[in-house]
């Protein structure tokens, strides 16, 4: 492991304007293994927002890194203090009355936010990009993402940071860091919200960029989060009651999520091969009963599962439209379905044909979490020509940033997820079936109030007026299989989208709203072999805006199209791909 501190040999700077933003670029930055870099400040008109960004590249192979950033040399004056809220959301402060710090003092803060208040001189809030700052983890535990340092009796520093390891022993081996592919420009930003106000109004202004770490409700949509490893049924079974409190659900609900799809582990990796059938079925019963007990009028829990060592290959998520019981393995002579009191019909799954038969009979949706990585390395490529993957019940793939995160990417999960989505659209462009879709997922094991949940995973806004009852989630499954939803980090929303026109003369029509300044929108398409895109800069639009886009689109030779919008902090939203010969050409609130 090597540590590097930035140094500068700037002889001048480049100042330029781009729409409503002004950038000042200082060349001559070096930092450890990174060279040929630059330090850039971008000021966004009318927003109080400044982005400070180190941009550098390395020629070394196999570089994994983290970065800390901030401001130093701020004067300690009358009224100077560092202000933050701890993970319980209680305000804390440091008045610079202690001895000089030898190194950065880490802070576990709410909302990844620390504020330097300088009396009558106003305040500066420092925070990282809310999502792509984080690589993939199996925990939402707050590791402390801010810092301050008293450098002397007259000056101080503060900013953002990453920890150097996990704190939970059993997951310390999964601390991915960023990847820096040789020759790629790595972007290392920190954001500042600058205000003449004291700390609390400054905090409110900075938090507005993430809606206060809350998912904004949209009329006609439900907010869904999928693939949480909270051992839902197992914890209830071990407690002996489906009424047992599951704090994970409370924490997710508090963010504005109203459909939660936890996945209990089943199959080979889930231990079912070595467990008695009675225990497996009992746990499943607790999953189903627990979903009934913990759902509410405005909150739906779906008792879903992840099939480890799936008979299809890799891992397969199973999303159920209604309660279904099944067991892994089907010995010779065993019927596909038999009756086991008190559960009723129980499936025995030993082959792809068995699984697909259950899926079709019971209207189960399948999705592939973490594609092309972890236990799905090599998939779905390895079975892309199989009938079961072409089946519409195999709805698509999981979408989550951090899977091989590379800070040269301009989009969330650009290298791992979006490239595959476009590959899928080309593979099946001529298939008389819907395209494959992205489903927002988490990969976190457990979470509780005070954990850093908002930053860790995207969500799906699904077009559904009302929530169904927990025993009949068929409306959710139907909407997902129809692709009638968009995925989002939360800061960028696409409440309405249409591919208008006919023949080769089409128009992409989209309503987009955002908080951070919007960088660009894009129209992406394919011809069954190749993918291309049109990028439309939105640098002339202000922060906290909304816009009705109408983009002429020549469909000649094109077989599918999708639309996405991305902001200056790497946040974004995208609608599902649409086949241009399809009758399904819109996603909008009703």
N, C-alpha and C positions, 0 to 999 in steps of 0.2 A: 504494500500500500504506500502511495506517495501523497504528500500534501503539497499544495501549491498556493501561493498568494499572488493576487493580481499585481502586475506592475505596468506602468504606462510610459511610453516614450512619444507622446503626442507632440507634434510640431505645429499643429493647427487643427481645424475641425471643418466638417462639411455640414452646412445648414440647408435644409430644404423643407418645402411644404408639400403636403399631399392632401388635398381636400381640406378638411377641418383640422388637420394635425400638423404639427411642426416637429421635425426631428433634428437633433444635433448629434453628429457622429464624430468620435475621437478615435483615430487609428492608433496602432502601436501597442495594443494590449497583448501581454503574454501572461500565462497562468499555468504553472506546472507543465503537464504534457501538451497543453494547448498553446498554439502560437498563431501568428498572423491574424490576431484578433482585433476587435474594436469595441469600444464602449459607446452605447447609444442611448440617448434620452429622447423619448417621444412624449409630447405634450398634446393633450386632446382638448380642443376648444370647448369651453362651456361645461366641463365635467369635473374640474379640480383634480383630474387624474393624470399621473405621470408614470410612464414605464421606463425603468432603468434596466438595460439589458447588456450583458456581456455576450458577444458573438465571436466564437472562435472555433478552430478545427484542429485536429490532430492527424498525423500520419501513422501513428502507432496502431498496431492491431490489438484486438481484444481489450479495449478500454471500457471499463465500467466506472462510473463516477457519480458523485453527488456535488452539490454546490451550496454555499451559504452566501448571502448578499445583504447589503444594507448601506447605511450612511454613517460616516464618522466625522469627527471634528465639530460636532454641534456644541455650542457654548452652554455651560451650566449657569443659569441666571436666576434671579428671583422668580419663584413660581415654576421652575423647571421640574418635571417629573416624568416617569414612565408609567403608563396606565394600561391595564389589560383586564380582561375578565377570565377567571380560571375556568376549568371544565364544568364547574357547577354553576357557571354564569354569574359568579359573585365578583364584583369589581375589586381589583387589587392595584396597588401603586408602589412605586419606589421613588424616594425623594432625594436620592444621591447623598444620603447622610452616612453611608458606609465607607469602608476603605476601598482603594482602587482595585478593580478587578484585573486579574492576571490574564484571563481569557473570557470569551463570551459566556454570559450567564444564561442558560437555556430557560425558556418559559413554556409551560403547558397552558395554552390560551384557548379560549372559545373562539371559534371562527377564524383561527389562524391569523389573528390580528393583534398588533401591538401599536401603541400610540405614544409619541413623544410630544408632550405639551410643554410649551415654553412661555408660560405666563401670558402677557399681553401680546406676545409675538405670534400666537396661534398654535396650531397643532399639525403634526404629520402622522398619518397612519401608514404602517407598512404591512403588506400582506403578499403572499405568493399568488400565482394563478390558481384559481380554486380547485382545478381538477388535474390538469396535465403536469402539475408539480409532483404528483404522486405516482410512483411505480406500483405495480401489482403487489398486493399484500393479502394475507389471509386473516388479518386483524384490523379493526378500526381503532385500536387503542391509540390514544393521543400520545405521541412520542415527544412533543414539544417542538413547534415549528417557528418559534420566534426567539429572539435573544436581545439582551442589552449588555452594555459594558461601560463601566465608569473608567475612563482612560486616565483621568487626572482630577484634581479638585475643580478644574475649569472646563472640562470637555467630556463628551460621552459619545457612544455609538449605539446603533440599534438596527434591527432588521429581521430577516427570515433565515431559517436553517433547516437542515435535515438531521435527524439523529444518526448515529453510527451503527446501530444494531437494533433488533427487536428486543423488547423487554420480557416477552413471554417465552419461557425456555423451549417449549416444544415446537415453536415455529422460527427459531433463530436462524435456521438454515435457509429460510426463504426471505432473503433481503436483497432484492434484485438489483437495485441501483439503476441508473440510466445506461443505455448503450450509446457509444460514440463510434459509429462506423467511420473508418479512415477517410479523410477528405470531405466529410460532411460538416456544414456549418451548424454548430450547436448553439442554441439560443437559451440563455440563462437569465430570465427576467425576475424582477421584483417590482411590485406596484406601490406607488405612494398616492395617498389621498391628502391633499394639502388644503388647509382651511384656516381662516382667521378665528374660528370658533374654538372653545375649549374642547376637552377630550370627548365628552359624551355626544355632542352634536356631530363631531368629526367621525366618531364611531358609527353613528346612524347613517351618515353620508356614505361611508365606505361599505357598510353592510347592504346598502340598497342594491349594489351590483350583484348580489346573490339572493335578492329578496329576503335578506336576513337568514340565509341558509335554509330556505323553505321553497318548496315547489309551488309555483303559482297555479291556483285552480283555473281551469278553462272550461267555460260552459260547453256541455256536450261531450266532455272528455273525462276519463278516469285516469289517475296516475298509478302506474303499476311498476313494482320492483320484483324481480325474479332472481332465483338461485342464491338464496341465503342459507348457509350451512349452520343452522342453529340447533340441529339435533332435536327438532320440535317434538316428534312423537316419542323419541327415546327419553327425553327429559320428563315429559308428562308421565310416561310409564314408570320411570324410576321414582317419581314423586307419588305415584299411586292415584293420581287424580287429573282428569282433563281440565279441571278448573284452576290448576296451578298457574301462578303468575309467570308469564314469559316476558321479561323486560325488553327483549329484543323487539317485540311487536310494538310496545309502547314507544320505543325510541324511533322506530320507522314511521309510525303513525304521526308522531309529533312533527315530522318534516313535511307533512302534506301528502304522504303516500296513502292511498286508500285501497289498493289491492296489493297484498304481499303474498308471494309465492315461495315459501321455504321449500328446500329440497332435502329430504332425509336420504341418506345413502343406502342403496340397496344393491344386490348383486355380489360379485366376487369381492370387490374391494370394500363393499359395505359389510362384509362378514357373514352374509346370508348363507354361504356354502357351509359354514361351520356352526350355524345356529339351528336350533330346532324350529320346525315349521310353526309350531304353536307360538313361539316367541316372536317370530317375524310377523305373523298375523295379528298378534296382540299389539305389537308396536304400530302396525298399520291402523288398527282400530283407534288407538290413541291419537294418531295423526288426524284421522277423520273426525272423531269426537272433539278433539282440541280445536279444529278449524270451526266447528259449529259454535263452540263456547266462546271463542275469542273474536269471532266476527261480530259486526254491529250494523246498524242501519247505514252508516257511512264508511264501513271498513270491512273488507272481505279478505279472509285468509283462505288460500287454496292449498290443500295438502298434497303437494307435488313431490316428485322424487327424482334423484339422479341415479341412473343405472350404471354402476361401476362395472367394468369388465363386460360391457354390453354384448349381447349375442350379435349385434350389428358390427362391433368393433369400436374400440375407444369407450367413451362415456356418452350416454344418451339421457337427456332430460325428458321426463314424462310429465305432461301437464294434463290433468284430468278434468273432464267436463262434469263428472259426478263420481261418487265413491266407487272405487274398483279395488278388489283384493286379488293379489297374485303372488306366486312363489317362484323363485328361481330354480330351474332344473325340471326336466320332464323325462323320467326313466322310461324305458321301453314298455309299452303296454299301458302307460298312464294316459288317461283321457285329457284332452286340452282343458276342459272345465269339469269340475265336480262340485258338489255341495258339501260345505264344511260348516256345521252350526258353530257359533251363532252368526257367522259372517255371510252365509249364503253362497253364491257362486264364487269360486276361487279358480283362477287360471294357473296353469303350470307352463312356464316359459323356458324352453330349452333350445330354441332355434330362431333364426330370423323370421321364418314363416309363422311360428307360434306368436311371436311378438306382434307381427303385422296383423294377424287375425284378431288379436285382442284389441289392438289400436283401432281397427276398422269397426269392430262390433261395438266398442264402448266409446267411440269418438274421443280418442286420446290424441293429443298433439305432441309431436316429438321435436326437439331442438338439440343442436350440438353446442354445449358450452365450450369455452376456451378452444376454438378451432386451431388446428395446426400448431398446437403447443400442449405441454403437460402430457396427460395420457391420451390426448387426441392428436399428438404429433403424427403427421402423415395422413390425417383425416380432415376434411371429407374427401380429399383427393383419392385416397385409397379405395373408396367405394362409390365414386361419383357415377359410375356406369351401372350400379346395381339398381334393380327395380325398386327396392325399398326406399332408397334415397330420392329417387325421382317422384315417389308418391307424395301427393300434397300434404298428407299427414306429417311427413318429415318437413316441418315448416321452414327451417333455416338454421341460423347459427347465432351464437351469443356475441354480444357487443359490449366490450368494456375496455377502457383505456388501461395502459400499464402493461399489456401483454407484449413485452419486448419494446418498451417505450424508448424512443430515440428523439432527442430534443431538436432534431432537424425537421421533424414533422410539423406541418401546419394544421393538421386535422387530428382529432382524437382517434386513436387506434388506426392510423392511416396505413401503416405497413402490414399489420396483422389482420385487421378486420375488413377495412374498406376495399383493399385489393382483392380479398377473397369474395366479398359480396359481388364485385364486378365480374370476377371469374365465373361465379355461379350463374349470374345473369347471362353471360355469353354461352356457358355450357348448355343451358336449357332454353336458349332463345327460341328454338323451333319446336320445343316440346309442348303439346297441347295441355298445358297445366300452368298454374300460377308460378311466378318466379319464387326463388327462395328469399327469405326476409331476414333482417336483423332483429334480434330481441335483446333489449337491455338486460344485463345481468350484473350480479355482484359475485364475489367469490369468498366473502367474509364468513368466518366460522360463527362467531357470536358478537353481539353488540349490545350496548346499554346506553342510557342517557348519559351524556358527557363525552361519549366517544366521538371520534372524527368521522362521522358517517356520511355527511353530505358530500364530502370531497371524493369519496371512494368509488362511487358507481353511478352510472347513468340511469335514467328511468324511461319508461314507455308511456306516452300519452295515447291511450286507446279510445277510439270514438265509440262511446257508450253513454247513453243518457243517464241510466240508473244502474246501481249495483245489483247483481243477482243474489239469490240466497246461496249459502255455502254448499248445499247439496246439489245445486244445479248451476254450474259455472259455464254452461254451454254457450251463453251469449259472449263471454270473454273469449272462449276458444274459437268460436265462429269469427269474431272480429279479428283476432290475431291471424287466423288462417287466411282471411281475406286481405290481410295487409293494410287494414284500415286504422293505421296508427302511425305516429312518428316517434323516433327516439331523440332524446335531448339530454344535455348536461344540466338543464334547468334555467340557464341564463338566456338562451335563444329558443324561441318558440315559433312553430309554423302551424297556426290554427286552421289555415285553409290552403288547399293546394289543388290545382286542376291542370290537366293537359287538355287544352281546348283545341277546337278546329277539327279538321278531318283531312284524310289523305296525307300529302307531304307538307302541307302548310298548317303547322301547329303553333300554339302559343302556350308557354309555361306561365301559369298564373299562380302566384303565391303571396299570401299575407304573412309577413314576418315581423316579430317584435323582439327586442333585445335590451340588455342593460349595458354591458361593456360596449365600447364603440365597435360597430360591425366592420370586419375587414373585407369580406367578400361573400358573394353567393355564387353558386356554380350549378350548371346543368351538366350532368354526366350521362353518357350514352354508350351503347355498344352495337356492333353489327353481327354478333355471334362469334367473332374472332378477336376483335380489337376493341379497346376502350378509349374514348376521347372525352374531352370536356371543354366547356366554355366558362371562363372565370370572369365575373363581373365585379369590379372593384366598387366598394361602398364607402370609401374613405371620405366622401363628401357628406355622409349622413352623421348626425350627432349621436352621442350616447343616449340611452333611454329613449329609443325611437321605435317607430313602426313604419312599415312601408308596404305598399301594394305593388308587387313586381309583375310586369307583363313582358315576357321575353320571347320574341319570335324564334321559332324553332323549325328548321328544315329537317323533316324526318326521312328524307331520301336515303335509302340504304341502311337505315337504323332500325333496330328491332326492340329496343327497350330504352328507358330513360328514367333518371331520378334527379332529385333536387336537394341541395343542402345549403346551409348558411353557417359561417364561421366568424368568430369575433377576435378581437385583438389580444385576448388572453387564452386563446386556444379552445374556447368553449364553442359548442355548436349544436345543431339539430339537423336531422335528415329524414326525409320521407322515404317510403319503401319504393323499390323499382317497379315500374309499370311497363308491361309489354304494350307496344304501340298498336298491336292488333286486338288488344283486350278491350272489353266493355267497361272495366274498372279503371277510371281515369281521374279519380278525385279523392281527396281526403279533406274533410271540412266538418266543422261543428254544425249541428243541425238546429 
